[in-house]
Amino acid sequence: QAEASVKEKEEWNTGQGFLKWESCFDCGQDFYGAVQLALARAAWKTYVGRPESDNIRCFALELLGCSIRQSGQVLGTAEALHLEKGTEALPVLEAALALRRRYYCHAEDCILGAQNGLANCFDCLERHDEALVLRREIYTRRVATLGVSHYDYDTITSGRNLSLSLVKLKRWDEAKSFARKLLPVAQQSLGADDDASLALNMLLAGALWGNPECTRKDLLEAETILQDVIQR
């Protein structure tokens, strides 16, 4: 088993490693839709016989849960299917997080990744309050680990996800304040044209014009932000 683990680690970023279940090694694109779900089910079938503490087995369970949820969010699918697949994915993702906490409490990245998958599922089920609790914890832990002066991509995207939860719950003032704080960091670290930076701009604009008590100044600022995003 030890030899197998070493081999899997060496193959992780190759066409023979676990990532072969997630993306095409030749073109680098992630699988999606029916292909993504079929491969996730195949991965789970491949590794389910291993001990529940096995790291690759845990990854396969997380991949299965996320793929089930995402299969209900393919462009053109009905809202009812979103909820159906989210409901199906929820116990899988809850089990994945429980296993990470039980066997990998020392591996914070693994736990945060599992929490993020569960938060996305809560969003799919419109359980935004529960998603917000998880996303606050994820962002707080990433900042605590890296420090306020060093925001990496994962920290910034976790902040973007937190901003999204605040907007969905119509917590306008907190959403504006948080986006204004994080946006300069994202632009400096990732660049103004990065997807995360653009998404934060969109969320800030949404928090400005979405507030029923917004002022003309807020609307003008939102318009300026959106025009800038569209031109990039």
SULLIN-V502885 format. One record per helix or strand of 2 or more residues. SS is the DSSP state (H for helix, E for strand). FROM is the first residue (numbers start at 1). LEN is the number of residues. If there is no record, write none. Layout:
# SULLIN-V502885
{{SS:FROM:LEN} {SS:FROM:LEN}}
This chain:
# SULLIN-V502885
{{H:2:10} {H:18:4} {H:33:15} {H:55:17} {H:79:25} {H:108:17} {H:128:19} {H:153:16} {H:172:19} {H:195:16} {H:216:16}}
